[in-house]
Amino acid sequence: MIVTNCLIAGVGGQGTVLASRLIASAALERGLDVRGCETIGMAQRGGSVLSHVRLGNNIASPLISPKGADVILAFEVCEGARALRYLKPDGLMIACDRSIQPAGASGGGYNSDDMLMFIRSRTTRLHVLSADIINGRCGARSINVAILGAAVACGAFPFSMEDMEKIIEARFNEVYANMNKIALRLGERLALGR
């Protein structure tokens, strides 16, 4: 039995739940079982959001145990650092290099470069995507789909980019589908160094 365990870490408003739904839809189209759940802490105010998505056959539990995630998609760098305890020793992390400072953070919050250095010291397979590049080409609301595209390109899931594009086309109207497909392919190019 092959199971893919994906954890998505971000803050409220970044589209973690949407990304988990896109992954689940693509897996269901492939005939796989899907289990998932979200843990949301003050998400409307930029609080932590973790989405657990498990794909495969005969999956009983929706939760991923510590050191059980094959892949972590970190839409925000500090949330990625917090989620590291879930990553398998040989697991893949795709992370955005941007931090979103908590509301009311005194002393300037935290430094995203320090968070990335922490993540790099504890992972063996890491792709970091530039928020500036994604924002410049697709807009800030596309970071989630760009990171998803990078993960698909790296072989993190049992479905292809074309499968994900079909899900996006079915889920969104034409304008949003086109924007999301551009972000998906941008994530692919960034992950593959193109």
HULIN-V117712 format. One record per backbone hydrogen bond with DSSP energy under -0.5 kcal/mol. CO is the residue of the C=O (numbers start at 1). NH is the residue of the N-H. E is the energy in kcal/mol with one decimal. If there is no record, write none. Layout:
((CO	NH	E) (CO	NH	E))
//
This chain:
((1	3	-0.5) (3	5	-0.5) (4	6	-0.6) (4	55	-2.7) (5	70	-1.8) (5	71	-1.8) (6	53	-2.8) (7	9	-0.5) (7	73	-2.6) (8	51	-2.6) (9	75	-2.9) (9	76	-0.7) (10	49	-2.6) (11	14	-1.9) (15	19	-2.3) (16	20	-2.1) (17	21	-2.0) (18	22	-2.3) (19	23	-2.4) (20	24	-2.4) (21	25	-2.5) (22	26	-2.2) (23	27	-2.3) (24	28	-2.6) (25	29	-2.0) (26	30	-0.9) (27	30	-0.5) (27	32	-2.2) (28	31	-1.8) (33	56	-2.0) (35	54	-3.4) (37	52	-3.2) (38	40	-0.5) (39	41	-0.5) (39	50	-2.4) (40	42	-0.6) (42	45	-1.9) (42	47	-2.0) (43	46	-1.7) (47	12	-2.1) (48	41	-2.9) (49	10	-2.2) (50	39	-3.0) (50	52	-0.5) (51	8	-2.7) (52	37	-1.7) (53	6	-3.2) (54	35	-2.3) (55	4	-2.9) (56	33	-3.5) (58	60	-0.5) (65	68	-1.7) (69	88	-2.6) (70	92	-2.7) (71	7	-2.4) (72	74	-0.7) (72	94	-2.6) (73	9	-2.9) (73	75	-0.8) (74	96	-2.3) (76	80	-2.0) (77	81	-1.9) (78	82	-2.2) (79	83	-1.7) (80	84	-0.6) (81	84	-0.8) (82	85	-0.6) (83	86	-2.5) (84	87	-1.4) (85	67	-1.3) (86	68	-0.7) (86	69	-3.5) (88	91	-2.1) (91	125	-0.6) (92	72	-2.3) (93	95	-0.5) (93	127	-2.4) (94	74	-3.1) (95	129	-3.0) (98	77	-1.8) (99	101	-0.6) (102	105	-1.8) (105	108	-0.6) (106	109	-1.0) (111	115	-1.8) (112	116	-2.5) (113	117	-2.2) (114	118	-2.1) (115	119	-2.5) (116	120	-2.9) (117	121	-1.7) (119	122	-1.6) (120	123	-0.8) (125	93	-2.5) (127	95	-2.8) (127	129	-0.5) (129	97	-2.0) (129	131	-0.5) (130	134	-2.1) (131	135	-3.2) (132	136	-2.3) (133	137	-1.8) (134	138	-3.1) (134	139	-1.1) (135	139	-0.6) (139	142	-1.8) (140	143	-1.1) (142	146	-2.4) (143	147	-2.5) (144	148	-1.9) (145	149	-2.5) (146	150	-2.0) (147	151	-2.1) (148	152	-2.4) (149	153	-2.4) (150	154	-1.6) (151	156	-2.4) (152	155	-1.6) (157	159	-0.7) (160	164	-2.0) (161	165	-2.6) (162	166	-2.0) (163	167	-1.7) (164	168	-2.4) (165	169	-2.6) (166	170	-2.0) (167	171	-1.7) (168	172	-2.2) (173	177	-2.9) (174	178	-2.4) (175	179	-2.0) (176	180	-2.5) (177	181	-2.4) (178	182	-2.0) (179	183	-2.0) (180	184	-2.6) (181	185	-2.2) (182	186	-2.1) (183	187	-2.4) (184	188	-1.7) (185	189	-2.4) (186	190	-2.7) (187	191	-2.3) (188	192	-2.0) (189	194	-3.1) (190	193	-0.7))
//
